[in-house]
Structure formats: C-alpha cells, structure tokens
Amino acid sequence: MTDPNLERERDAILGALAPVLDGIVATFGPVCEVVLHDYRRPEHSVVAVAGSVTGRAVGGAMSEIGMRVLARGDHACDELNYLTRTGSGALVKASTMVLRDSTGAVFGALCVNVDVTAVGQAHALLGALAGFGGGTAEPPVTTYGNDIDSVVDAILDTHQLRHHQPWAALDRPQRLELFRGLDERGVFAVRRSVEQVASRLGISRASAYTYLSQSRAAGPETGPATDPDRTDEGVQP
C-alpha cells in the first residue's frame, strides 16, 4: 500500500519544481523546452511543460526515454547531454534528471530539451568548408507524443526494422529476446501494453503473457522449447 505521506511529499516536490520550468526556458530562449514528469501516471506523465521543441502538452505520455528510466526503477540514473532526433527531424540535445523522494525511490523526472538543429547545420557547413572528412554517428529518433500507444508502437517498429523479420519468422529464443527487450525498455510498465503488443504481433493475449513470463524467468539460454502460440496457456496478469 502506498504511504500517503510519501505521496504528499512527491506532490510537493512536483509542485515546487513546476514554476522553475518557465525560468529555464526564459534563460535559454525559444529553442528550449522543459518537461516535468510524474511516473506514477505513465500514460499521462506530463504534469507541466514550458517551451515547445517536442510538442509535449500537459497530460501527455512519456517518451521511449522515460519508459527506459521507468523500467530501471530506483536504479535509474540521470541521462545528461545526449543527442536525439524528433520524428520531424529536429536535432535535440537533452538531459533527463530523475526525481527521488526522501526514501530514494524514483517517481518522476525533469527533462530539458534544446533544439540544436541550426547549430548542427552550422557545424557541418564549417566542417565541410574546413575540409574535415567523416562524420559522427546519426542520433537515434525518439518518439515524442501525447499518446502512449504511439510510443509503444514506435518501439515495436524499431525492433522489426532492426531485425527485418516478422513475428512468424522468429524462433522461440528470438521471440523471448523480443519480449525481454520490450520489458527492459519499460513497455510493460504501461497499462494495456501487453494487449497492444499481442495485437501488433498477431498473437493471443494469453500467449503474450506467457512469452513475457518466460522471458523474465529465462536467461540468455532458454529452457525446453515450448511454443505459447501453440499451447495458448497464458500467464494471467
């Protein structure tokens, strides 16, 4: 049972941070966006936002990055000064700073996003003029949206693009690896995500729960080959 005193403490921390967002954006200007997340509500984690870089709005969902932090739980660490891209192609330098209560439990995050697209273009132009060859690795694209379902879909799409194989072509170890990877990225911390994943993969809800249960129980080497799609004996939530 949740401690009501801790809940009040967390609410107070979020309330104290909310006014800070406008000050940060005012300092860095229109290229800056600051988002305050409450991870107690993953599907609607955005409780305050200032600026507009990723198009977030209050009541919106966390991104793939937030889901990854959520999956790590109290072991999560700050992720500072990483580069990513929005779906529209904007280059963003971002920092995600976890929020902890007095017990050390992670319950939210403060995220700062700075649109550095123009800076990146200028850097590339100056490098070309100076004759510097090569280039840096392309930053990954992050799905930012106000709908958590679109974030889950994007993670599934990324996996399928990376492996170039549909679900039917995967063997059992690959299927368990898929569910383990989704679990590590925080997908299954979201309500109804198992049903969404099952629908996207074309398998039953019971099979999806079985794969999830087996992926959590198994290490890199899996046990005897059983096919949940055949047995359809799912682990109920």
C-alpha positions as CSV (number, residue, x, y, z in Angstrom):
1,M,0.0,0.0,0.0
2,T,1.3,3.4,-0.9
3,D,2.4,5.6,2.0
4,P,0.2,8.7,1.9
5,N,3.0,10.8,3.5
6,L,5.3,9.9,0.6
7,E,2.6,10.7,-1.9
8,R,2.2,14.1,-0.4
9,E,6.0,14.6,-0.4
10,R,6.1,13.7,-4.1
11,D,3.3,16.0,-4.9
12,A,5.1,18.8,-3.1
13,I,8.3,18.2,-5.0
14,L,6.5,18.4,-8.3
15,G,4.6,21.5,-7.2
16,A,7.9,23.2,-6.2
17,L,9.5,22.4,-9.5
18,A,6.7,23.4,-11.8
19,P,7.4,27.2,-11.6
20,V,11.1,26.6,-12.3
21,L,10.3,25.4,-15.9
22,D,9.4,28.9,-17.2
23,G,12.6,30.3,-15.7
24,I,14.8,27.8,-17.5
25,V,13.0,28.4,-20.8
26,A,13.3,32.2,-20.4
27,T,17.0,31.8,-19.8
28,F,17.7,29.6,-22.9
29,G,15.1,31.1,-25.2
30,P,12.6,29.6,-27.8
31,V,15.0,26.7,-28.6
32,C,14.4,25.3,-25.2
33,E,11.7,23.1,-23.7
34,V,11.4,21.7,-20.2
35,V,9.1,18.9,-19.3
36,L,8.1,17.7,-15.8
37,H,7.1,14.0,-15.5
38,D,5.2,12.2,-12.8
39,Y,6.0,8.5,-13.3
40,R,3.1,7.4,-11.1
41,R,1.0,8.0,-14.2
42,P,3.0,6.6,-17.1
43,E,0.2,7.1,-19.7
44,H,-0.2,10.8,-18.7
45,S,3.1,11.6,-17.0
46,V,3.5,15.2,-18.2
47,V,2.4,17.4,-15.4
48,A,4.0,20.7,-16.5
49,V,5.7,21.9,-19.7
50,A,7.3,25.1,-20.8
51,G,8.6,25.9,-24.3
52,S,7.9,23.8,-27.4
53,V,10.5,21.6,-29.0
54,T,8.9,18.1,-29.0
55,G,5.3,19.3,-29.0
56,R,4.5,18.0,-25.5
57,A,1.4,19.0,-23.6
58,V,0.2,18.6,-20.0
59,G,-1.5,15.2,-19.7
60,G,0.8,13.7,-22.4
61,A,2.7,10.5,-22.3
62,M,6.3,9.8,-21.6
63,S,8.7,9.1,-24.4
64,E,10.8,6.0,-25.0
65,I,13.5,7.5,-22.8
66,G,11.1,7.9,-19.9
67,M,9.9,4.4,-20.3
68,R,13.5,3.2,-20.1
69,V,14.0,5.2,-16.9
70,L,10.8,3.7,-15.5
71,A,11.9,0.2,-16.3
72,R,15.2,0.7,-14.3
73,G,13.2,1.8,-11.3
74,D,15.2,3.0,-8.4
75,H,18.4,2.1,-10.1
76,A,17.8,4.7,-12.8
77,C,20.4,7.4,-13.2
78,D,20.4,10.8,-14.8
79,E,21.0,10.8,-18.6
80,L,22.7,14.1,-19.4
81,N,23.6,15.8,-22.7
82,Y,22.6,13.1,-25.1
83,L,21.6,13.7,-28.7
84,T,18.4,12.5,-30.3
85,R,16.0,13.5,-33.1
86,T,12.3,14.1,-33.2
87,G,10.1,12.5,-35.7
88,S,10.2,15.7,-37.8
89,G,14.0,15.6,-38.0
90,A,14.9,18.2,-35.4
91,L,18.2,17.6,-33.7
92,V,17.8,17.8,-29.9
93,K,20.3,17.9,-27.1
94,A,18.6,16.6,-24.0
95,S,19.0,15.8,-20.3
96,T,16.7,13.6,-18.2
97,M,17.2,14.1,-14.5
98,V,15.3,11.6,-12.2
99,L,13.3,12.8,-9.2
100,R,13.5,10.9,-6.0
101,D,11.6,11.1,-2.7
102,S,13.2,11.0,0.7
103,T,13.4,7.2,0.6
104,G,15.4,7.3,-2.7
105,A,12.6,6.0,-4.8
106,V,12.3,7.3,-8.3
107,F,8.9,8.8,-9.0
108,G,9.4,11.3,-11.8
109,A,11.9,13.3,-14.0
110,L,12.8,16.8,-15.1
111,C,13.7,16.8,-18.8
112,V,15.4,19.7,-20.7
113,N,15.3,19.6,-24.5
114,V,17.2,22.1,-26.6
115,D,16.7,22.3,-30.4
116,V,20.3,22.4,-31.8
117,T,19.3,21.7,-35.4
118,A,20.7,25.1,-36.6
119,V,23.9,24.5,-34.6
120,G,24.4,21.1,-36.1
121,Q,23.9,22.5,-39.6
122,A,26.4,25.3,-39.0
123,H,28.9,22.8,-37.6
124,A,28.5,20.6,-40.7
125,L,28.9,23.6,-43.0
126,L,32.0,24.8,-41.2
127,G,33.5,21.3,-41.2
128,A,32.9,21.0,-44.9
129,L,34.5,24.4,-45.6
130,A,37.5,23.4,-43.5
131,G,37.9,20.1,-45.3
132,F,37.2,17.9,-42.4
133,G,36.0,14.5,-43.6
134,G,33.9,11.8,-42.0
135,G,31.0,12.4,-39.6
136,T,29.6,11.5,-36.3
137,A,27.0,8.7,-35.8
138,E,23.5,9.7,-36.5
139,P,21.5,10.3,-33.3
140,P,18.5,7.9,-32.8
141,V,15.0,9.1,-33.4
142,T,12.9,9.4,-30.3
143,T,9.1,9.3,-30.4
144,Y,7.6,12.2,-28.5
145,G,3.9,12.3,-28.3
146,N,0.9,12.7,-26.0
147,D,-0.3,9.2,-26.7
148,I,1.5,6.3,-25.0
149,D,0.2,3.8,-27.6
150,S,2.2,5.6,-30.3
151,V,5.4,5.3,-28.2
152,V,4.8,1.5,-27.8
153,D,4.1,1.2,-31.5
154,A,7.4,3.0,-32.3
155,I,9.4,0.7,-30.1
156,L,7.9,-2.3,-31.8
157,D,8.5,-0.8,-35.3
158,T,12.1,-0.1,-34.4
159,H,12.7,-3.7,-33.4
160,Q,11.1,-5.1,-36.6
161,L,13.2,-2.7,-38.7
162,R,16.4,-3.7,-36.9
163,H,15.8,-7.4,-37.4
164,H,14.0,-7.3,-40.7
165,Q,11.9,-10.3,-39.6
166,P,8.2,-10.6,-38.9
167,W,7.0,-12.3,-35.8
168,A,6.1,-15.5,-37.7
169,A,9.8,-15.8,-38.9
170,L,11.2,-15.6,-35.3
171,D,12.2,-18.8,-33.5
172,R,11.5,-19.2,-29.8
173,P,14.7,-17.7,-28.4
174,Q,14.2,-14.7,-30.7
175,R,10.7,-14.3,-29.5
176,L,11.8,-14.4,-25.9
177,E,14.5,-11.9,-26.7
178,L,11.9,-9.6,-28.2
179,F,9.8,-9.7,-25.1
180,R,12.8,-9.3,-22.8
181,G,13.9,-6.2,-24.8
182,L,10.5,-4.7,-24.6
183,D,10.4,-5.3,-20.9
184,E,13.8,-3.7,-20.4
185,R,12.6,-0.6,-22.2
186,G,9.7,-0.2,-19.9
187,V,6.9,-1.2,-22.4
188,F,5.1,-3.5,-19.9
189,A,5.0,-0.9,-17.2
190,V,2.2,0.8,-19.2
191,R,-1.4,-0.4,-18.8
192,R,-2.8,-2.4,-21.6
193,S,0.6,-2.7,-23.3
194,V,0.5,-6.5,-23.3
195,E,-2.7,-6.4,-25.2
196,Q,-1.3,-3.8,-27.6
197,V,1.8,-5.8,-28.2
198,A,-0.2,-9.0,-28.7
199,S,-2.4,-7.3,-31.3
200,R,0.5,-5.9,-33.2
201,L,2.3,-9.3,-33.3
202,G,-0.9,-11.2,-34.2
203,I,-0.9,-13.5,-31.2
204,S,-3.3,-14.1,-28.3
205,R,-3.2,-12.1,-25.1
206,A,-2.5,-15.4,-23.2
207,S,0.5,-16.1,-25.4
208,A,1.9,-12.7,-24.9
209,Y,1.7,-13.1,-21.1
210,T,3.4,-16.5,-21.4
211,Y,6.2,-15.1,-23.5
212,L,6.6,-12.2,-21.0
213,S,6.7,-14.6,-18.1
214,Q,9.2,-17.0,-19.7
215,S,11.4,-14.1,-20.9
216,R,11.6,-12.8,-17.3
217,A,12.4,-16.3,-15.9
218,A,15.0,-17.3,-18.6
219,G,18.5,-16.0,-19.0
220,P,20.3,-15.8,-22.4
221,E,19.9,-19.6,-22.5
222,T,16.3,-20.6,-22.6
223,G,14.8,-23.8,-21.3
224,P,12.9,-26.6,-23.1
225,A,11.3,-25.4,-26.3
226,T,7.6,-24.8,-25.7
227,D,5.5,-22.7,-28.1
228,P,3.0,-20.5,-26.3
229,D,1.2,-19.8,-29.6
230,R,0.5,-23.5,-29.9
231,T,-0.4,-24.2,-26.2
232,D,-2.0,-20.9,-25.7
233,E,-1.6,-21.4,-21.9
234,G,-1.0,-17.8,-20.8
235,V,0.1,-16.5,-17.5
236,Q,-2.7,-14.2,-16.4
237,P,-2.0,-10.7,-15.2
